[in-house]
Amino acid sequence: MSVRVVSASQAAEMDAAAIAAGVPSRALMQAAGRAAAELILARYPLESSRGVALYAGPGNNGGDAWVAAAELARRGVRVRVTEVSPSRTSDAKAEREAASAVLTHTRPDGSEGVIVDGLLGTGAHGAPHGVVAEAIERIGLLRSHGRNDVRVVALDVPSGVDATTGETPGVHVRAHLTVTFGMMKRGLLVNRDAAGAIMVVDIGLGATAPSGDAMPLVDAAFVRDAVPPILAAAHKGTRRRLAIVGGAEGMAGSTILAARGAMRSGIGMVKLVVASGSVAAVQSAEPAAMCARWPAADAEFAGIYEWADVLIVGPGLGQGPAARTFAERLLREWRGPVVLDADGLNAFAGDAVVLGRLLAGRPAVITPHAAEFARLAGVKPGDVNARRFEIAAELARTIHATVLLKGVPTVVSDGTATDVSASGTPVLATAGSGDVLGGIVATLLAQGSDARRSAAAAAWIHGRAAEIAGAGRVRGVDLDDVIGALRDAWRLEVPQLPAPVLAELPAVGESF
């Protein structure tokens, strides 16, 4: 079963459901703290050998820290704890007392190799203040005080980061690793800079936790289940035919990138349908693809529909009334699977209802980034990012199609079910990246996967290729590298994670 992506309130509900089902609340705390201690020793053995400094808050997050402190001390690690204020919950008080039997109560002296943030948990809101804010500032100083060998580990969420929104209204911890408990918190996926690498660990919630509106986190196993196999007797026809309509003069590159994404993802044949002035450029740049100029006569439009199994409409299509008329005709007459992207979306800015009438009744996916989404739906880009986990489903219901909302993280919804893909790095934050993604989506759609699962699987593969291509770097890596890395991404290797780890995401960006 996939790890679920939840808000702070959903996390609290799932904890409560497990406790109501008979799991002691203190057992959850003990499982969380012990798992964190195990991962600290496994991931940072050299750093932890110099000692571990823990900062414990007054709530249950502080209780997790006391459990981790005791476990590390039992393993022979020199542990020093800063208790910013006395424990307030009964479980945290009990774990502080239990830890006292194995700890020497001395404060950290700055020589420790690992710093553990156990100050604030998922229930915290607003800017930290008082002694908690001072402790966060202290952690920040130790992290950045000219030492590259100190590692900061946050328990559940970095303190000062909102578990639902990822917002940081005041000081906050920037972790190298966040060990989060039971479920993936939305805020961690939004604020990857603060979270660093993320590990989700099992603390015993299991099947007792209700799914509610929690969203699956897409992973390699999800993609394996979603993507139809290419059988031994396959040929270019059974692998399906894709027509990419776009490529106005001077913008042929968008169609070429979409074709390359598709060809690296298993499509059988590609035809680039571009402006007359782009034909020579397309044929020169991509000899493996067929090419045709934009249709004008009815017979030329019919020729596209008779040949294709799926259409992409939009890459480099251009803007203005002519582009809108062209896109409308294609969507009205072609009733097969379609992917709409870029200028194909911009043509319907503010007319989501009209677009919905054109898309209804067949498998369809749109792939907007926040600005394209905002123009289509008539909202502000900031609203899109603030509500990305809900707003994709709302638009999907309006346009009768699957919405793949690109960003950090990518959210995919058909209006009924929603998936979240958190693969990828800033390598993808470059022009043309969405065209490659569109080619992947169209390939899976043509080969029989349903629209939402096609889009979610494509988003994950696209991001995974960026991770492979960059290998932790951003500068010096381009889209050619990403397209080349699709070969390895499609191996769909499911990592064997050590118990109790349920999922792991790497740190992304150059700050790590």
C-alpha positions in Angstrom: 0.0 0.0 0.0 1.3 3.5 -0.9 2.3 5.9 1.8 -0.4 8.5 2.3 0.0 12.3 2.0 -1.9 14.0 4.8 -2.5 17.4 6.4 -1.8 18.0 10.1 -5.4 17.5 11.0 -5.6 14.2 9.0 -2.4 13.0 10.8 -4.0 13.8 14.2 -7.2 11.9 13.2 -5.2 8.9 12.1 -3.2 8.9 15.4 -6.5 9.1 17.3 -8.0 6.3 15.3 -5.1 4.0 16.0 -5.3 4.8 19.8 -9.1 4.2 19.7 -8.4 0.8 18.1 -6.2 -0.2 21.0 -2.7 1.1 20.2 -1.3 2.9 23.3 -0.3 6.5 22.6 2.9 5.9 24.4 3.7 2.9 22.2 3.4 5.2 19.1 5.8 7.6 20.7 8.3 4.9 21.6 8.2 3.5 18.1 8.8 6.9 16.6 11.8 7.7 18.8 13.4 4.4 18.4 13.0 4.5 14.6 14.6 7.9 14.5 17.5 6.7 16.6 18.1 3.7 14.3 18.1 5.9 11.2 20.5 8.4 12.8 23.0 5.6 13.6 22.6 4.1 10.1 22.8 7.3 8.1 25.3 9.3 10.1 27.6 6.8 11.9 30.7 9.0 11.8 28.9 12.1 12.8 27.0 10.4 15.7 30.3 9.0 17.0 31.2 12.6 18.0 28.0 12.8 20.0 24.3 13.8 19.5 22.7 17.0 20.7 18.9 16.8 21.1 16.6 19.7 21.6 13.4 18.6 23.3 10.2 20.7 23.3 7.4 20.5 25.8 4.9 18.4 23.7 4.8 15.0 22.3 7.5 15.9 19.7 9.8 16.4 22.7 8.7 13.0 24.0 9.9 11.5 20.7 13.2 13.2 21.3 13.5 11.8 24.8 12.9 8.2 23.5 15.5 8.8 20.8 18.0 10.1 23.3 17.6 7.1 25.6 17.9 4.7 22.7 21.1 6.4 21.4 22.6 6.4 24.9 21.9 2.7 25.3 23.9 2.2 22.0 26.9 3.9 23.5 26.4 7.3 21.9 27.3 10.5 23.9 24.0 12.2 24.2 23.3 15.7 25.5 19.8 17.2 25.7 18.6 20.8 25.8 15.1 20.8 27.4 13.7 24.2 26.4 10.7 23.9 28.8 9.3 21.1 31.0 7.3 18.3 29.3 3.6 19.0 29.4 2.0 15.8 28.1 1.8 12.6 30.2 3.6 10.5 27.6 6.4 13.0 27.2 6.8 13.2 31.0 7.0 9.5 31.2 9.6 9.2 28.5 11.7 12.0 30.0 11.7 10.1 33.3 12.6 6.9 31.6 15.4 8.5 29.7 16.9 10.0 32.8 18.0 6.6 33.9 20.5 6.3 31.1 21.3 10.0 30.4 23.8 12.3 31.9 22.0 15.6 32.0 24.5 18.0 30.5 23.8 20.5 27.8 25.3 20.3 24.3 28.6 22.0 23.9 28.7 22.4 20.1 31.1 19.6 19.4 28.3 17.1 18.6 28.1 15.7 15.0 24.3 15.3 14.9 21.7 17.7 16.1 18.2 16.4 16.6 15.2 18.8 16.4 12.4 17.6 18.7 11.0 21.0 19.5 7.7 21.3 17.6 5.5 18.7 16.0 2.7 18.5 13.4 0.2 20.4 15.6 2.2 23.6 15.8 1.0 26.6 13.9 2.3 30.2 13.5 5.7 31.6 14.2 7.7 30.0 17.0 8.4 32.3 19.9 10.2 32.5 23.3 12.6 29.7 24.2 11.6 27.6 21.3 12.5 30.3 18.8 15.8 30.7 20.6 16.5 27.0 20.4 15.7 27.1 16.6 18.1 30.0 16.2 20.8 28.0 18.1 20.3 25.0 15.8 20.7 27.3 12.8 23.9 28.7 14.1 25.4 25.3 14.9 24.4 24.1 11.4 26.0 27.0 9.5 28.9 28.0 11.8 31.5 27.0 9.3 31.2 23.3 9.9 30.3 20.9 7.0 30.3 17.8 9.2 27.2 18.6 11.3 23.9 17.0 10.4 20.5 18.2 11.5 17.7 15.6 11.9 14.2 16.8 12.4 11.6 14.6 14.1 8.2 14.5 12.1 8.6 18.1 10.8 11.3 20.7 11.0 10.3 23.0 13.8 8.7 26.2 12.5 7.5 24.6 9.3 3.7 24.2 9.0 3.0 20.5 8.6 0.1 21.3 6.2 1.2 24.2 4.1 5.0 24.1 4.4 4.9 27.8 5.3 7.5 29.3 7.7 6.1 32.5 9.3 9.1 32.8 11.6 12.4 31.1 12.3 12.5 27.5 11.3 14.9 24.5 11.3 16.6 23.5 8.1 17.2 19.8 8.3 19.5 17.5 6.4 17.1 14.7 7.2 13.4 14.7 8.4 12.2 11.4 9.9 8.4 11.6 9.7 6.1 9.2 11.4 3.4 7.0 9.8 2.4 9.3 6.9 3.9 11.9 4.6 3.0 15.4 5.7 2.0 17.8 3.0 4.2 20.6 4.3 7.3 18.5 3.9 6.6 18.0 0.2 6.0 21.7 -0.3 9.1 22.9 1.6 11.8 20.5 0.5 14.5 23.1 1.3 13.6 22.9 5.0 12.9 19.1 5.1 16.1 17.9 3.3 15.9 14.1 2.7 12.7 12.6 4.0 12.1 9.2 5.5 8.6 8.0 6.4 8.7 5.3 9.1 6.1 2.9 10.3 5.1 3.5 14.0 2.2 1.1 14.2 -0.7 3.0 12.7 -1.2 0.3 10.1 -4.7 -0.5 8.9 -6.3 1.2 11.9 -5.8 4.6 10.3 -8.7 5.7 8.1 -7.8 6.7 4.6 -10.2 9.7 4.5 -9.1 12.2 1.9 -5.4 11.1 2.3 -3.7 10.9 -1.1 -1.3 8.1 -2.2 2.3 9.1 -2.8 3.3 7.8 -6.2 6.3 5.4 -6.2 7.9 2.8 -8.5 5.5 0.2 -7.4 2.5 2.4 -8.3 4.0 3.0 -11.7 4.6 -0.7 -12.3 0.9 -1.4 -11.6 -0.3 1.5 -13.7 1.7 0.9 -16.9 0.7 -1.8 -19.3 3.5 -4.1 -20.3 4.9 -4.2 -23.9 4.5 -7.8 -24.9 7.0 -9.9 -26.8 5.0 -9.8 -30.1 4.7 -6.0 -30.0 5.3 -4.0 -33.1 5.1 -0.2 -33.8 1.4 -0.4 -34.4 0.6 -2.1 -31.1 2.8 0.4 -29.3 0.5 3.0 -30.8 0.7 6.2 -32.8 1.0 9.7 -31.4 0.4 13.0 -33.3 1.8 16.1 -31.7 0.1 19.3 -33.0 2.0 22.5 -32.3 5.3 23.9 -33.5 4.5 27.4 -34.9 7.4 28.9 -36.8 10.2 29.5 -34.4 8.8 27.2 -31.8 9.4 23.8 -33.3 11.6 22.7 -30.4 8.6 22.0 -28.2 7.2 19.3 -30.4 10.6 17.7 -30.8 11.0 17.5 -27.0 7.6 16.0 -26.7 8.4 13.4 -29.3 11.6 12.5 -27.6 9.8 12.0 -24.3 7.4 9.7 -26.0 10.0 7.7 -27.9 11.9 7.2 -24.7 8.8 5.9 -23.1 7.7 3.3 -25.5 5.5 4.9 -28.2 5.6 3.1 -31.6 5.3 6.0 -34.0 5.3 9.8 -33.8 4.1 12.4 -36.3 4.9 16.0 -35.7 2.1 18.3 -37.1 3.7 21.7 -37.3 3.6 25.0 -39.2 4.9 24.9 -42.8 7.9 27.0 -41.7 8.9 24.5 -39.0 8.8 21.3 -41.2 12.4 21.5 -42.3 13.7 22.0 -38.7 11.6 19.2 -37.4 12.7 16.7 -40.0 16.3 17.6 -39.6 16.2 17.4 -35.8 14.2 14.3 -35.3 14.5 11.8 -38.2 12.8 9.0 -36.3 9.5 11.0 -36.3 7.2 11.6 -39.3 6.2 15.1 -40.1 3.2 16.9 -41.6 2.2 20.6 -42.0 -0.8 22.0 -40.2 -4.0 20.8 -41.9 -6.1 23.2 -43.8 -8.6 21.2 -45.8 -11.1 18.8 -44.2 -9.3 15.8 -45.7 -6.1 16.8 -44.0 -7.7 17.0 -40.6 -9.4 13.6 -41.3 -6.0 12.2 -42.2 -4.6 13.1 -38.7 -7.6 11.5 -37.0 -7.5 8.3 -39.0 -3.7 7.8 -38.3 -3.4 8.7 -34.6 -4.2 6.8 -31.5 -3.6 9.8 -29.3 -3.1 13.6 -29.8 -1.0 16.1 -27.9 -2.3 19.6 -28.7 -0.4 22.7 -27.7 3.5 22.6 -27.6 4.6 25.7 -29.5 1.1 26.1 -31.0 1.2 29.9 -30.7 -1.3 32.3 -29.2 -4.2 34.4 -30.4 -7.6 33.8 -32.1 -6.2 31.6 -34.8 -4.6 29.2 -32.2 -7.9 29.1 -30.3 -9.9 28.3 -33.5 -7.4 25.6 -34.5 -7.4 24.0 -31.0 -11.2 24.1 -30.8 -11.6 22.3 -34.1 -9.1 19.6 -33.2 -10.8 18.9 -29.9 -14.3 19.0 -31.3 -13.6 16.6 -34.2 -11.1 14.3 -32.6 -12.8 12.2 -29.9 -10.0 10.0 -28.9 -7.5 10.3 -26.1 -5.8 13.8 -25.8 -3.2 15.6 -23.9 -3.5 19.4 -23.7 -0.5 21.5 -22.7 1.2 24.9 -23.0 -0.4 27.1 -25.7 -3.3 24.5 -26.0 -4.2 25.5 -22.5 -3.6 29.2 -22.9 -6.0 29.2 -25.9 -8.8 28.6 -23.3 -7.7 31.1 -20.7 -10.8 32.0 -18.6 -12.9 29.5 -20.5 -12.6 26.3 -18.4 -16.3 25.5 -18.9 -16.0 25.7 -22.6 -12.9 23.5 -22.5 -14.8 21.0 -20.4 -17.5 20.6 -23.0 -14.8 19.9 -25.6 -12.9 17.4 -23.4 -15.8 15.5 -22.0 -16.5 11.9 -22.9 -13.0 10.6 -23.6 -9.6 10.1 -21.8 -8.1 13.5 -21.5 -5.2 15.0 -19.5 -4.2 18.6 -19.1 -0.7 19.4 -17.7 -0.5 23.0 -16.5 2.0 24.7 -14.3 0.6 27.1 -11.7 0.5 30.2 -14.0 -1.3 28.2 -16.8 -3.7 26.7 -14.3 -4.4 30.2 -13.0 -5.1 31.6 -16.4 -7.4 28.7 -17.3 -9.3 28.7 -14.0 -9.5 32.5 -13.5 -7.6 32.5 -10.2 -4.3 33.9 -8.9 -1.1 31.8 -9.2 -0.6 32.2 -5.5 -4.0 30.6 -4.8 -3.0 27.7 -7.0 0.1 27.0 -5.0 -1.6 27.6 -1.7 -4.4 25.1 -2.5 -2.6 22.7 -4.9 -3.8 19.6 -3.0 -7.4 20.5 -3.4 -7.6 22.8 -6.4 -6.6 20.3 -9.0 -9.6 18.1 -8.2 -11.9 21.2 -8.4 -10.7 22.0 -11.9 -10.8 18.4 -13.0 -14.5 18.3 -12.2 -15.1 21.4 -14.2 -13.3 20.3 -17.4 -14.2 16.6 -17.2 -10.5 15.6 -17.5 -7.5 14.7 -15.4 -5.5 17.6 -14.2 -1.7 17.1 -13.8 -0.7 20.2 -11.8 3.0 20.5 -12.2 5.1 21.9 -9.3 6.5 20.9 -5.9 4.9 18.5 -5.4 3.0 17.5 -8.6 -0.7 16.8 -7.9 -2.8 14.6 -10.3 -6.6 14.4 -10.0 -9.5 13.3 -12.1 -11.9 15.0 -9.7 -12.6 11.8 -7.7 -9.2 10.5 -6.8 -6.0 12.4 -6.3 -2.3 11.2 -6.4 0.8 13.0 -5.4 4.2 12.7 -7.1 7.2 14.1 -5.3 10.0 12.8 -7.5 12.1 15.3 -9.4 14.6 18.1 -8.8 15.1 21.7 -9.9 16.7 20.2 -13.0 13.1 20.2 -14.4 12.7 23.9 -13.8 13.6 24.8 -17.3 11.9 25.6 -20.6 10.9 22.4 -22.5 10.6 20.2 -19.5 6.8 20.1 -19.7 7.0 19.1 -23.3 9.0 16.0 -22.4 6.4 15.2 -19.7 3.5 15.6 -22.2 5.1 13.0 -24.5 5.4 10.5 -21.6 1.7 11.1 -20.6 0.5 10.6 -24.1 2.4 7.4 -24.6 0.8 5.8 -21.5 -2.6 7.1 -22.4 -2.3 5.6 -25.9 -1.3 2.3 -24.6 -4.3 1.8 -22.4 -3.6 3.1 -18.9 -6.5 5.2 -17.6 -6.0 9.0 -17.7 -5.3 9.7 -14.0 -2.9 6.7 -13.5 -1.2 7.6 -16.9 -0.6 11.1 -15.7 0.6 10.2 -12.2 3.0 7.5 -13.5 4.3 9.9 -16.1 4.9 12.6 -13.6 6.9 10.2 -11.4 9.0 8.8 -14.3 9.8 12.4 -15.4 10.9 13.3 -12.0 12.9 10.1 -11.5 14.8 10.7 -14.7 15.8 14.2 -13.4 17.0 12.6 -10.2 19.1 10.1 -12.1 20.4 12.7 -14.6 21.4 15.2 -11.9 22.8 12.7 -9.3 22.4 15.5 -6.7 23.4 18.4 -8.9 21.4 21.0 -10.8 23.9 23.1 -12.7 25.5 21.4 -15.6 22.4 19.1 -16.2 20.0 19.8 -19.1 17.0 18.2 -20.7 19.1 16.1 -23.0 20.4 14.5 -19.8 16.9 14.0 -18.5 15.7 12.4 -21.7 18.7 10.1 -21.7 18.0 9.1 -18.1 14.5 7.9 -19.0 16.0 4.6 -20.0 17.1 4.0 -16.4 14.0 5.5 -14.9 11.9 3.0 -16.8 13.7 0.1 -15.1 11.2 0.8 -12.2 13.5 -0.6 -9.6 11.6 -0.8 -6.3 14.1 -0.1 -3.5 14.4 -2.5 -0.6 13.9 -0.2 2.3 15.0 -1.4 5.8 12.2 -1.8 8.3 10.6 0.3 9.6 11.1 2.7 6.6 8.1 3.0 4.3 9.3 5.6 1.9 12.4 7.7 1.3 12.8 10.9 -0.8 16.3 12.4 -1.4 17.3 16.0 -0.6 16.9 18.2 -3.7 18.4 21.5 -4.7 22.0 22.8 -4.3 21.7 23.9 -0.7 22.5 20.3 0.3 
